[in-house]
Amino acid sequence: MSSQITESKICITQGDTLPIILNFHQDITDAVVAMQVRDENGALLIDKKVTEHTDALLGKTMLTLTSADTSIPVGTYQTDMEITFNDGTRYTFYPPHIGKSACFCIAKQITQEEKI
């Protein structure tokens, strides 16, 4: 895979799939994990929500960006991820530092299906 996730940036090739494995180390039963990607004008480009978890009692889940999700124009955007628990408590966990922002970079795809 040609994707990379750091503390402040997610980079992926346009049209690729990216499974993001998340471990919260606490019970996340009925919690919603959400990720959004927006352009510089605030327009929503990607909106993902996870409600079914790999192992909710152990805090394990996966957020998967599909090929359809990442087939947006090449560029650098803003992103974050948050978790909302069933009591309404909400925490932004990515980027992991308060006051910092995270970039979501889409790199140019070279290999593409030819349209005939």
Sequence and secondary structure as in RCSB ss.txt:
>XXXX:A:sequence
MSSQITESKICITQGDTLPIILNFHQDITDAVVAMQVRDENGALLIDKKVTEHTDALLGKTMLTLTSADTSIPVG
TYQTDMEITFNDGTRYTFYPPHIGKSACFCIAKQITQEEKI
>XXXX:A:secstr
   EE SSEEEEETT  EEEEEE SS  TT EEEEEEE TT  EEEEEEE S SBGGGTEEEEEE TTTT S SE
EEEEEEEEE TTS EEEEESSSTT  EEEEEE         
